[in-house]
Amino acid sequence: MATQICPKCKEDLFTWRIDDEISDLTIWGCYNCYYEALEDESNERNCRKCGKKTESKLKDDKKTVLVAFRL
């Protein structure tokens, strides 16, 4: 599975998992800083640059962040 840039520590160690026992939403986590956030896939947006669905809102216990994912 490809990793992404973590919105908290900016390292390329951010990945996702699905655990139906925890949440119906996709769980994103960083192997470096252990930041975790939830992604509601119904809340995706088209990338402002390429027009593809590559941006999504992630919500943690404190805030919501917009993350642009690499293809």
Rosetta blueprint (number, residue, H / E / L):
1 M L
2 A L
3 T L
4 Q E
5 I L
6 C L
7 P L
8 K L
9 C L
10 K L
11 E L
12 D L
13 L L
14 F E
15 T E
16 W E
17 R E
18 I L
19 D L
20 D L
21 E L
22 I L
23 S L
24 D L
25 L L
26 T E
27 I E
28 W E
29 G E
30 C E
31 Y L
32 N L
33 C L
34 Y L
35 Y L
36 E E
37 A E
38 L E
39 E E
40 D E
41 E E
42 S E
43 N E
44 E E
45 R E
46 N E
47 C L
48 R L
49 K L
50 C L
51 G L
52 K L
53 K E
54 T E
55 E E
56 S E
57 K E
58 L E
59 K E
60 D L
61 D L
62 K L
63 K L
64 T E
65 V E
66 L E
67 V E
68 A E
69 F L
70 R L
71 L L
